[in-house]
Amino acid sequence: MNWAELDTPALVVDEVRMERNLARVSSSLARAGVAVRPHWKTSKCLQVAQRQLALGAVGFTCSTPAEVLALGEAGIRGLLWAHLAVGEPKVAFAVNAVRRFGITLMVDSAAVAEPLDRALSEAGLVADVLLEVDTGLGRTGVDPSVAGAVAARLGSLTSLRLRGVMTHEGHLYGFGADRAGLDAAAVASAQSLVSVAEALRAERHAIDVVSVGSTPGLAAGPYVAGVTEARPGTYVFGDGNQVRLGSCGLDECALTVLARVVSTQREGTAIIDAGSKAMSSDAVSPSAGYGTVLDLDGHPIEGVSFPRANDEHGFLTGLGTGALAVGDLVRILPHHACATVTMWSRLAAVRPDGSYEWWPVVARH
Ligand SMILES: Cc1ncc(COP(=O)(O)O)c(C=O)c1O
């Protein structure tokens, strides 16, 4: 790859690594008989979605109305809107998206479900819905102990059809380097969800979908007996957080930001042209700064870190900056791929023969 062809900063995807990540996960889950409904918030890129569909994805998980619209208008179906449709504009959007694309909705309480049910009923529509269960994150999702009561309430509604249960085991991001603890927690989350599904079936609810979703949990959660579906997002690119959690290797990370050194006025510091509008600082370890500094071959540059950023300037610091000169190119591995991609309107998908293609990043806020 002739990196100098790209103006900086640039969001770059190694297409071969990305395709390997997709293929590895889809074939492993296919062997286990588990459906994949990838979370599209990570790439927001139709070219990536097409590759995921070609590898057997049954549809996509979306966070925002913009993601639902972008995929729906591209003719893609099997969409799960995995956020709570609260407030009139969101309820109206949900009804429209059910009408246009047949999306599945998610609820975690009667307070969320009832306005949706009323609006769908007025529109003469019926939508499939999954009940979100909290298996440890403590964000949204009903506590397993009261899932039965909420499901009973859902069962009495006429325009929402309860089809399954789902969880996002985001608490796994808190396990740091304790991989054994993380895997055990992923299994516990999935088991908790399967238990809720079984209890609901005993109450005569038709629970077909038992859906777990996270990249750290991918190695263990989906393989628990009774899980029918996985919704990983970050697996497509990997990132610094996943490396730290042991979910992927550095050599599997496909997404970097290409940046150029623009100033070396102070010893021990090199300034690059990628700052806080190019990189997310959202890291599993709080002191990690803005990302891991790599050379053009993707190897970490010893003695260089990226602790600070202004909008369009990044501060690289450390003894290793002495080897960096104005004009040099570096690549930064983001901590959080999803939060980084959404800052960009396009990414360069690069291939081993040195060619590249611009892929639009759509459905940003
Ligand atoms: C509801 C839901 N499902 C799936 C995912 C995918 O998780 P990850 O990014 O760890 O792959 C997320 C991530 O935030 C989520 O919120």
The ligand as a Gaussian input file, in Angstrom:
#p B3LYP/6-31G(d) Opt

LIG

0 1
 C      -28.279000      -3.969000      22.147000
 C      -26.896000      -4.246000      21.685000
 N      -26.642000      -5.375000      21.012000
 C      -25.415000      -5.682000      20.547000
 C      -24.347000      -4.828000      20.768000
 C      -22.984000      -5.187000      20.199000
 O      -21.973000      -5.196000      21.147000
 P      -20.422000      -5.101000      20.758000
 O      -20.183000      -3.726000      20.285000
 O      -19.711000      -5.469000      22.006000
 O      -20.194000      -6.098000      19.662000
 C      -24.571000      -3.633000      21.481000
 C      -23.463000      -2.686000      21.750000
 O      -23.592000      -1.656000      22.333000
 C      -25.869000      -3.335000      21.951000
 O      -26.136000      -2.208000      22.629000

